[in-house]
């Protein structure tokens, strides 16, 4: 599992590409991203090409995600 799973990302410096990491792609150093902007698609990307744009979830937020 990648350290950036579940995080909002941009592709490099392109602010128009906004997505969320949804898991590893099966190749080391690559993850699957669900892009919501500029179009709805899922595609694999190298972790080094992504810029995390949100803050990591707090312990309380993680507890709520996994325990309801």
C-alpha positions as CSV (number, residue, x, y, z in Angstrom):
1,X,0.0,0.0,0.0
2,X,1.3,3.5,-0.9
3,X,1.8,6.2,1.6
4,X,-0.5,8.5,-0.4
5,X,-3.5,6.2,-0.7
6,X,-6.7,8.2,-0.3
7,X,-5.0,11.5,-0.8
8,X,-6.1,14.2,-3.2
9,X,-3.5,14.9,-5.9
10,X,-2.6,17.0,-8.9
11,X,-0.6,15.7,-11.9
12,X,2.8,17.5,-11.6
13,X,2.1,21.2,-11.7
14,X,-1.2,21.0,-13.6
15,X,-3.9,22.4,-11.2
16,X,-6.6,21.4,-13.7
17,X,-5.9,17.7,-13.0
18,X,-7.5,16.8,-9.6
19,X,-7.9,13.3,-8.4
20,X,-7.7,10.8,-5.6
21,X,-5.2,8.0,-5.1
22,X,-7.2,4.7,-4.9
23,X,-4.4,2.2,-4.5
24,X,-1.3,0.5,-5.9
25,X,-1.3,-0.4,-9.6
26,X,0.7,-3.6,-9.2
27,X,4.0,-2.1,-10.4
28,X,6.4,-0.8,-7.7
29,X,6.3,3.0,-7.6
30,X,3.0,3.3,-9.4
31,X,-0.5,4.0,-8.1
32,X,-4.0,4.1,-9.5
33,X,-5.6,7.6,-9.5
34,X,-9.3,8.4,-10.0
35,X,-9.3,11.7,-11.7
36,X,-12.4,13.9,-11.3
37,X,-11.1,16.8,-13.3
38,X,-10.8,17.6,-16.2
39,X,-12.5,14.3,-17.0
40,X,-13.7,11.3,-15.0
41,X,-11.2,8.5,-15.5
42,X,-9.0,6.0,-13.6
43,X,-5.4,5.6,-14.7
44,X,-2.0,4.4,-13.4
45,X,0.7,7.0,-12.6
46,X,4.2,7.1,-11.1
47,X,4.1,8.4,-7.6
48,X,6.9,10.9,-8.5
49,X,4.6,12.6,-11.0
50,X,1.9,13.4,-8.4
51,X,1.6,16.3,-6.0
52,X,-0.4,15.8,-2.8
53,X,-2.7,18.7,-2.3
54,X,-4.5,17.8,0.9
55,X,-3.3,17.2,4.5
56,X,-3.2,13.7,5.9
57,X,-6.2,12.5,7.9
58,X,-6.1,12.9,11.6
59,X,-6.3,9.9,13.9
60,X,-9.9,10.7,14.7
61,X,-10.8,10.9,11.0
62,X,-9.0,7.5,10.4
63,X,-11.0,6.0,13.3
64,X,-14.3,7.2,11.8
65,X,-13.4,5.9,8.3
66,X,-12.6,2.4,9.5
67,X,-15.0,2.0,12.5
68,X,-18.0,4.0,11.4
